[in-house]
Every structure is written in structure tokens, then in C-alpha cells.
Amino acid sequence: MKKKSVRFAGLLVILVLSLSAFAGQVLETQAQHDARMQWWREARFGLFIHWGLYAIPAGEWGGKTNYGEWIRNNAEIPLPTYDKFAAQFNPVEFDASAWVRMAKEAGMKYIVITSKHHDGFAIFDSKVSDFDVMATPFRRDILKELAAACRKEGIRLCFYHSIMDWHHPDYLPRRPWEVRDRPEAGADFERYVGYMKAQLKELLTDYGELGVLWFDGEWESTWTEARGRDLYGYVRSLQPKIIINNRVGASRTGMEGFSADKASAGDFGTPEQTIPATGVPGLDWETCMTMNDNWGYNKNDQAWKTSRDLIQKLADIASKGGNFLLNIGPDAQGELPAESLKRLAEIGSWMQINGEAIYKTRPVAPYKEAKTCFTRLADGTVYAIYLADEDETRPPASLMIFSQKPKPGTKIEMLGVKGTLLWEAVGQGMLIHLPAAAVKNPPCRYAWAFKISVPAR
Ligand code: H79
């Protein structure tokens, strides 16, 4: 080999080695991948919105009250019966600006809303489907209004889109209980994929720049990793900077939400209703979770998590390097449940004071001490977040931190409290002393954060 071509081959090897693990058919370097993921990694906290026709029955059918967005399947509602909800959908109280402002005030940086859930109903104006919001008395493109409001408030708009579709005649397989009413004969899954792509093209071209495309319902037999790879490439071809979850492919291992291997399609793992025991170095992930027991609106579901629990979950997730996508299920009038609003407001007040310990942070190994979790910034600043017990309305007067080797000149502050705190070295740890005023009158409830600035050597 001539000298020049040796150098070229070397460059090629370096280039191939720096390609990110998976990027569908879209090749990108690790640096390009990191740049694309940056806003999402910094955001840490987003709002999930499950809204569709299922808000009308509000969880009730045939005397049972435990249904949600799966109601058509779980209550085995025949398609013609379910279709009638479209004629009733008229959420006149819907106020896109109010929803977006509420998310922003809660400290959320992005919104993921169901453009289409498993029931197949599109809450936007879809030219390729008659089962959409334009077939309802409401006749307003909900996503258009949200896109405008998000642009105004600086919130990233993202769409959830279900691969599984219980409405489209070409989707396969049928629900086991409906094969007699809706025979599979004549259905063509390939044609369904064409339909789904056409609808995605509307979503990817008519609503401005999107943050994330969040697929779901990928686990049925018809969906394959190869189809996922193709869909990933298709979506990226329409919006090169978009981020796509791992449910675009068929490699999710279960509700823990991680893909079987790094070569699988998708940019981040999707634990559902669960928080991983530890972070996963080198893997991006987002825990999605409900505030009660349902994603879609259920008027009888009062199993609300406490604000304290939700705030501590957010801190725990951030300390493990994940994002928190917290759900709300608006009702059929377009009203948000008061219990959800109350919690979002409490999280918002906490984030006002403690947000700097959450946004843009990365984990600190070994992640956690008994009641304290840790985050850090790129500049070396460490945050210790002390999680209060239910009956603990005030922070402890002193707090032992083992994760930090005590270094002279270390400066410690309590977020929301003026001035620096006294600390002393005790063995391999630091004992932080809180001012009496901060113990008596803490700046916030449920969790207290401490900023630890270690001097540069
Ligand atoms: O949209 C919300 C729910 O309606 C939807 N995902 C959230 C974000 C959801 N669909 N199904 N489930 C939640 C639970 C389904 C679990 C299972 Fe499976 C599907 C069990 C078996 C197939 C997931 C995939 C766990 C194993 C494989």
C-alpha cells in the first residue's frame, strides 16, 4: 500500500469506530449523536399526555370502572360502538396555552402527546384517515394548537404514535375477541405500514420541528426489528434531528424498557412505570409513569401518588442519568384533573428552588446513600439531594455525606438558603451542618438539595 492510502485506511477505521452504536440507516458519528441528544439529556423532565376518545367513557363500561386508554380492548367494545365516541368528542375547555404553561411551570421541558393511541384515533387533522378529530364536533386540530403554544413558550413538542392499531382494516393481527366481527381476510399489513408512514409524514411536516417521536404498541407478531430499522430511517429522513424511542424496533425486553442489544433501533430505552435500580452507563433512558393507575382519564381512579413521591422519583431518576416523563390524562371536556394539577404545581415550586440540581446533570457513582441521591454538573459541582420521609417535615440539623472525599476549601450551600454551610471532615465523609433557620423554616418540602463546590486543584 502506498503511504497515502495507508493514511486513508487509518482514517476510515477511526471514522467507523466513532460511529454511534445504532442510527438506523442514518450514519452519524458519536459526536453528531451526542449533539442530537443534547437538549433531551439536559431536559430531564417532560409531560406525557394521553388524550383521545377513551376520555369519553372515562374508564367506565358495563358496570366496571377500571378501564383507561385500553378500554376498547379490555371491555371488548365492538368497533362500530367505539366509533360512536367520535360523534361525542367535543372538548370545548381545551386550552393549548394553558396546558403548555402548566407544564412549563412544573419545570418540564418537553411534552409528548398521543397523536394516535392503540385505538387508532388521530387527535389531529389527518388527510389519510377519517377516524380523526375532523370527524368530531370539535373539528380543531389539537396538535396544531399545541405546536403554536409550545413554540411560544419554548417547550419541545413530541408525538407518541402507536404502531398497533385496533381500527385500521389492514392492521394485523386482530384482537383475539373480535376476529368474528372483523375477519382478517383481505387485510394487508404492508398497506397498513404505508398508511402509518403517510400519517407520520403529516406529523413530521405540518407541525414544525419535533423533539421526539415516541412509538409504542410494537410488540405484536407483525412488527419486526427490520421494520423498525426502516421506520427509524424514514422518520429521521423527514426530520434529521429528531430523537426516536426504542419502541420503534422490536427488541424491547419487557416493561424494564431496554433493548436486547446496543445495535437495536432507537435512541433511548423506555422503562414503563418503573425506575431502574441503577443507571446504565452509556445508555440513554426515560422512565414514563402515571400519577394514578391509568394513562387515559379515569374518573374513578383516585390512586394518586403523593407530590413527595413524585419529586423524589424525579431526583432518583436524575441521579441515575434518566429522564422522567410524567403523565396526565385530560378529561372529555379538555379539563385537566385537579389532583394532577395540584401535584404539578407542587413539583413546580420544588423545581423553582432545586432545578439546578436536576437539569443538565449527570449521575455520580455510586448513585445513592441511604436517603441521599447525587447529581453532578460538567464543571464538577455536585448536588446531594436528601429525600425526606413522610413524617419528616424539616431537614436534619446535620447530614453525613460519604460520596465526597472532604477537601479543604469545599463550599457547600443549601438550595433556597442564602450563605454557605459549615462542614467538617469525618473519616472519609463530610458532615454538613444546617443553619437553625433553615431547619426551622426549610425553603421547600419533601427533598432538600445541597450544592457542593470543590475547589479546582
Ligand atoms: O400508552 C401507555 C399504555 O397504554 C401503553 N404504554 C403506555 C405508555 C401500554 N400498552 N401496553 N402496556 C402499556 C402494557 C403491555 C404490556 C405487554 Fe409486553 C405487552 C406485555 C406483553 C406485551 C411489553 C412488551 C412487555 C412485554 C412486551
Residues whose N, C-alpha, C, O or C-beta is under 5 A from the ligand:
A	BS01	H79	E69 D216 W219 G254 M255 W295
